[in-house]
Amino acid sequence: MRVYSYRNPFHCDTKQFAAQEAVHEEKKEEEEEEEEEEEEGGKKEKEEQEEKEQEHERRWEEEKE
């Protein structure tokens, strides 16, 4: 390991940098997965809401008759 007598702005510990990059990539992937799950959940909720509205309209039409 080298010892620098001054702070070299171009020096970086490659192992530490690689570890930070790996952690960053993992967090990014987890966030993307969560967003996909939320989108899928949102689609399901919309479909359920539409079905409820259709049922309500059918009942209202039946009561109307």
PyMOL commands that set and color helices and strands:
alter all, ss='L'
color gray80, all
select helices_A, chain A and resi 14-64
alter helices_A, ss='H'
color red, helices_A
deselect
rebuild
show_as cartoon
